[in-house]
Every structure is written in C-alpha cells, then in structure tokens.
C-alpha cells in the first residue's frame, strides 16, 4: 500500500497521465482524449476514496476530475463549466486546509511573503489577462481570487509546506500557463509547449496535495 492506497489505482492513473502527456496534449477534442484525461485523475481518486481520505479534500479532487472532463470538450459553454468545476475544487481544498490543519495566519516570513506575492500576481491580471477574456471576465476574476486564497492559505503554519504549499503553487502555475494559452498567446513556441507544462504542473499539484493530506 502507498499512503494507504492500493498501488494499482496509482499506477493506472500514472499510466493514463503519461499517455495524456505524450500523446493527447496537443491533439484536438475526442472521446479518447476525454477518457484518458479524466481517468488520469478519477482512477487515483477512487483509490484515495477507498483509503479514507479527508472528505473535503476528496470532494475537491472529484471536482477537479469533473473539471478535467469538462475542459476536454470543445466550446465556450464547456469552458465555462470547467472553470466552475475547478473553482469549486479550489474552494473545497481551502476548506480542507482549514478543517485538517487549522492554519494560523502570519506565523513567519513565508506566511506573509506568499500572500503578498499572490496579491501582486492577482492585481497584475487586471492588465494582461482580464481585458482579453471577453464575456468570461467576471468568472476569470473570481477564479483568480480563489487561487490567491488557496495559495495564501497553504502558506500558513502548521500546513506542511513541502507538500501542500508546493502543490498549491504548482496548481497556480498550471492555471497561470493555461490562462496565458487561452487568452493571451495561443501560437508559436509557447503554444506548442504550454499543454505539456499545464498538465505536468497540474498533475504534480494533485499528487503533492494528497501526499500532504494523507501523509
């Protein structure tokens, strides 16, 4: 058992993640892409469920799996639904931080530095991101606030920073790259490598978060 999880679930999830990273990242929408992308998160989620993971964290993971499904489908309506699912996932993760770790704000320099940096990042999106999001401006602004809240909370003690904070920051980096790809730069070298970076940091984020929740 790995962190109380049957290794088969983790191995299948890792294999699906590797298949998505190596084959499907830059391909257009398809049923196969949807199944592989969603399964890479959903299969480990089943194992984590059986291992008795904390309920709020587990709900956040399943919300993200739903977001993976929705974002794998073409069209703006699917994109909006995917943003909503991931927004719910972030809210549930923040609740999980509070329920499991009872963070105390401002315990040391890092507990202040991370929120300040995230506030700066959030404010900067008003200049380089929000003007380019069209009808999605309000949902994107709300999403930015949520990821700032998740990262700022994850930086507080006694939350384990080597796993939870690293996972939260990796999640934010994945979201940041995705937002640039969707709304700012869609082609060129960045457009070719962005899908790989998005998936790598996203999947690493989920792994790190649950190492923290289960560890």
N, C-alpha and C positions, 0 to 999 in steps of 0.2 A: 504493500500500500504506500502511496505517495501523499503525504499530508492527509492520510485517511481516505484517499480517493483511489478507486481501482485504476491501476495503470492503463488498462485498455481504453478507458474513456479519454485519458490524456494523450495517449499515443494516436488514437484515431483523430482527435482534434488537431494535434500537431501535424499529422499527415495531411489533413484537409487544408490546414493553414499553409503548409508548404506547397501544396498543389495550387492553391489560390495565388500565392505569391509568385510562383514560377510560370503559371500557365494562364490564369484568368485575369490578372490585374489590369492589363491593358486591352482586354477584349470587351466587345460590346455586350449588352444585356442578353442573357439566355437563361433557360431553366437550369442548365448545368451550373452556370456561374452562381445563380441564386442558391442552389442546394449546397454547393461547396462552401461558399462564403458563410451562409447561415449555419451550416453544420459545424464549421470550424470553431464556433463559439457555443452552439447549442449542445453538441455532444459532451464537451467537458462540463457544461452547466448541469447536465443530467448526473454526471459523476459527482460533482460538487453538491448537488441536491441530496444524493444518496449518502454523502459523507456528513450531512447535517450542518452545512454551512449556515452562518448567521442569516436570519430571514431577510433583513433589509438589504444586505449585500447581495444575496442571491436574487432578490427581486430586481436589483439594479442590473445584474448580469443578464437576466432574461429580457429586460427592457432593451439592453444593448443588442442582444441577439435579434429581437424584433426589428430594431433599427437597421441591423445589417441586411435583413430580408428586404425591408422597405427601400433602402438606398440602392439595392442591387437592381431595382426595377426602373424603367425609363419614365421620364415625365416629371413635371413640376409638382403634381399632386403627390406622387410617391416621395419626392424630395422633402416636401413639407411634412409629410407623415413621418419620414425618417428622422428629420430634425426633432420633431415632437417626441419620438420614442427615445432618442438619445438624451433629450432634455430631461425626460422622466428618469432615465438611468442615472444622470448626474445628481438629480435631487435625491434619489434613493441611496446613492453612495454617500452623500453628505449626511443623510440621516443615520446611515450605518456607522459613519465615523463617530457621530455623537453618542449613539447607543452603545457601541462596543468600547470606545476609548475615552469618552468624557473629556475632550480636549480643553486645556486651559490656555486662553489666548495670551500671547506676549511673553512666553516663558524665557526666550533667549533671543539673540540677534537674528537667527534664521527665521524665527517665528514672526518677526517684523519685516525682514527683507523680502521674503517671498510674496506676502500680500502687497507690499509697496510696488514690487516689480510687476505683479499681475494687474494692479490698478493702472500702472503706466501702459501696459500692453492693451488693456481694455479701452483706455482713452484713445490710444493710437488708432484703434479700429474705426473710430469716427471719421478719420481722414482717409485711410487707404482701403477700408472694407465697406462700411455702411453705404457710402454714395454709389457703390456698384451693385448693390443687392436688389434693387428694384422693389417689387412687391413683397420680397422677403425681409425687408429692412427691420421690421419690428420683431419677427421671430429670431432673426440673427442677433439683434441687440440683446434680447432676452437670453439667448444661448450663451453669448459672451459673458453676461453677468453670472450665469450658472457655473461656467467653467472657472471663472475667477473665484467664486465661492468655494468650489471643490478644492482647488489648489491652495487657497489661503487656509482652509480648514485642515487640509492634510499636512500643512507645515507646523501645526501646533503640537506641543508635547501633551501627553505621552504617546501620541501616534507614532508608530515605527517608521522612521523616515527612509530607511534603506529599502523598504518595500512600498508602503502606502504613499509616501510623498513622491518617490521615484515613479510609481505607477501613475499618480495623478498628473505629474509634469509630463510624462510620456504621452498620456491621453491628450493633454492640452496641445502638445507639439503636433500630434496626429491631426487634431482638429484645425490647428493653425495652417498646416500644409494643405489640408482639404479645402479650407476656405479660400486660400490663395488660388488653388487649382480651379475651383468652381467659379469664382467671381473676379479674379484679377488676372492671372496668367494661365491660359489653357493650352498653350502650344510650346514649341521649342524644346530645348533640353529639359527644362523644368517639367513640362507637361509629360515627358516620357518617363522621368524618374519618380515623379510625385506619387503615382499609385503604389509603387513599391514601398516608399518611405511611409506613406499613410498607413498601410497595412502592418508594416513591421512595428512601428511605434504603438499602434492601436493594440495589436495582439500582445506585445510586451507589457503594455499597460494593464491589460486584464490579468495576465499571469502574475505581475508584481502585486497588484491589489489583492488577489486572493492568496498569495503567499503571506501577505500581511494579515488578512482576515482569518486565515486558518492556522497561521504559524504561532 
